[in-house]
Each structure stands twice: as C-alpha cells, then as structure tokens.
Amino acid sequence: MLEYSARFIKPVIVPEGEDVDLTVSSSITDISDGKISLTLSATSAGVKVLGMAKAVIRQ
C-alpha cells in the first residue's frame, strides 16, 4: 500500500467478549504508472463507518 486515507464517520463499538462484523469492499478508480487507485467502503451492521476512504497500491 502506497497511500491510504479515510474519515471515521461512525465508531464501531465492540463489547468485551463479543465479535462485530465489518464488511470492507473496494472499487478500482484508476490504473496508471504501475499504481492502482481504489475507493473503499466499510460497513458494520449495515451502517457506513468510513467516509472518503481511498487507497493507492502497487500494480
């Protein structure tokens, strides 16, 4: 991973001794110069928990 940025818009509270599901997905927005740009989405219990999440990885 070369770059990563996101805004935490909703905290994910994990009660002691319990599990919480977190679903993360991505979409490719650009491929150039050996780099892949992604937009990311993260939800917990159907609620969006990250905003403006982006990453750049090596191809």
C-alpha positions, 0 to 999 in steps of 0.5 A, a space after each residue: 500500500 502506497 497511500 491510504 486515507 479515510 474519515 471515521 464517520 461512525 465508531 464501531 463499538 465492540 463489547 468485551 467478549 463479543 465479535 462485530 462484523 465489518 464488511 470492507 469492499 473496494 472499487 478500482 478508480 484508476 490504473 496508471 504508472 504501475 499504481 492502482 487507485 481504489 475507493 473503499 467502503 466499510 460497513 458494520 451492521 449495515 451502517 457506513 463507518 468510513 467516509 472518503 476512504 481511498 487507497 493507492 497500491 502497487 500494480 
